Amino acid sequence: MAGKSGAPWWAHLMTYAGALTMVVAGGTAGVAQFASTTAENAVPTENILGDAQAEVEEIKGPLNILVLGVDKQGDSTRSDTMILVHINEDLTETTMVSLPRDLWVEIPDCGPGYSNNPCENKINHSASISGDWEVTRPNVVQTIYDLTGVEFHMGATVDFEGFLGLVDLVGEIELCPWHEIQSIHGDKRVFPEGCAMYDKDESLDLIRQRYGWSWDSDWQEGRGGDYGRQAMQQQAIKSLLKAFKAKGYLTDPGKLTEILEGFGDSLTIDKPEEWSITDLAVNLRDIDPESITSVQVPSSTDQTYLGGEEISIVMTHEGDEQVAADALWDALQHDTLDQWMAQYPEWVKTPGKTPTETATETATTD
């Protein structure tokens, strides 16, 4: 499971990791070289992480990857999705932690109109201080680093167009809203409860919803508001991966270029110079997309005042939530997420289950 605003780079990489691995391991030298060169040339690089980049040489676990989902409108680029991807020491298990966009945090630079820096605000404010991505990107990364203390081995940005392009390759993906939701965008389409197939425009519309997840049951099940948006994004990534697998994209090297071309200019990465995309794909070949685990940041909704106006926020409160959150950041840094999930099962999101069901199942298993 995963979360995103456009599909995260890690999820994209996994869709063609199997094809790359097969080509490199068993294909002809010419085809293997073509696949490797295509992969390297298809993914632009940029300095995303700055001082938050961990020192690393060879590709080995554990790995922490910061994924920023960005929305490009004209000359402006902003990020409203922030995901921490953790891959364990054996490079076999993946956990994704989505930071709620309304999470109340300390931000180093709050932009024009703020006389005091740092300030406290919603975390997505760190990405709205300027339309210039070169200004906002380091502010976002520093905010996340100050919050978590996690150093990242890789970084990536993906915009909405990347998601649209990849869904278009398979035609439709399956999404399963747990109750009816009416879109707040465009033609206000209504998405019925239950599983259905959706094209690229419908899929993007649905995963961008967040105000419709406001039923009492949503909050009781821990997926109200922005948590609901994250849950739908997680569904979308898994459904996209399943669709690629069903249509043979993971086993047919000839289809590799179609996926890579689907990225367009929507994906950039920040990786050590010594790492190649091909080598990374080969090293991640044992990860099963079906077993991706999603973790919610220990937090709950609250109200506060900003500029004299009462606003809704998500906050990690002092006490049990803060203890669990601090332990989560430590677990990401030290590859102890298994122990953390066993101790705090209420924050683990199992596909198709409510947080209560997940906690009960985990407790029974342990």
RAPEWO-V149660 format. One record per helix or strand of 3 or more residues. SS is the DSSP state (@ for helix, = for strand). FROM is the first residue (numbers start at 1). LEN is the number of residues. If there is no record, write none. Layout:
ss = [SS | SS]
from = [FROM | FROM]
len = [LEN | LEN]
This chain:
ss = [@ | @ | @ | = | = | = | = | = | @ | @ | = | @ | = | = | @ | @ | @ | @ | = | @ | @ | = | = | = | @ | @ | @ | @]
from = [9 | 29 | 50 | 63 | 76 | 94 | 103 | 119 | 123 | 133 | 154 | 160 | 173 | 194 | 200 | 216 | 226 | 253 | 267 | 277 | 289 | 293 | 300 | 309 | 320 | 337 | 345 | 355]
len = [18 | 14 | 3 | 11 | 12 | 6 | 5 | 4 | 5 | 16 | 6 | 11 | 5 | 5 | 8 | 5 | 21 | 11 | 4 | 7 | 3 | 4 | 7 | 7 | 15 | 7 | 3 | 11]
